[in-house]
């Protein structure tokens, strides 16, 4: 999701997972924060800056490590890891599925 018409697009989305890249400056606005808090969507926002207008849990902030780049093939292997806390990002999912 991105662009000038983000609000119109967001209003048409219900119970979705929405991915937003850091190049979209609207993520820092109060209008966007209000729209997010009033929606039933789940947001994945990729940014290097803090989002002061949005509440978020330090348990849900992740970084991405990459390794294994090859010059001409350009294959990349990425790993998701917690920035804050000692829990594995997949630990909760793995433990909740046990009988």
Residue pairs with C-beta under 8 A, 6 or more apart in sequence:
1 9
1 10
1 13
1 18
1 19
1 20
1 24
2 20
2 21
2 23
2 24
3 9
3 24
6 24
6 26
6 32
7 31
7 32
7 35
10 18
10 35
10 39
10 41
11 35
13 39
13 41
14 39
14 40
14 41
15 40
15 41
16 41
16 42
17 41
17 42
17 43
17 44
18 41
18 42
18 43
18 44
19 44
19 46
20 27
20 43
20 44
20 45
20 46
21 46
22 45
22 46
22 47
22 48
22 49
26 32
27 45
27 47
27 51
28 49
28 51
28 52
28 53
29 53
30 53
32 53
33 51
33 53
33 54
36 43
36 54
37 54
37 55
45 51
45 54
58 83
58 84
58 85
59 82
59 84
59 85
59 87
61 82
61 83
61 84
62 80
62 81
62 82
62 83
62 89
63 80
63 81
63 83
64 78
64 79
64 80
64 81
65 78
65 79
65 81
66 76
66 77
66 78
66 79
67 77
67 79
68 75
68 76
68 77
69 75
69 76
80 89
81 89
82 88
82 89
88 94
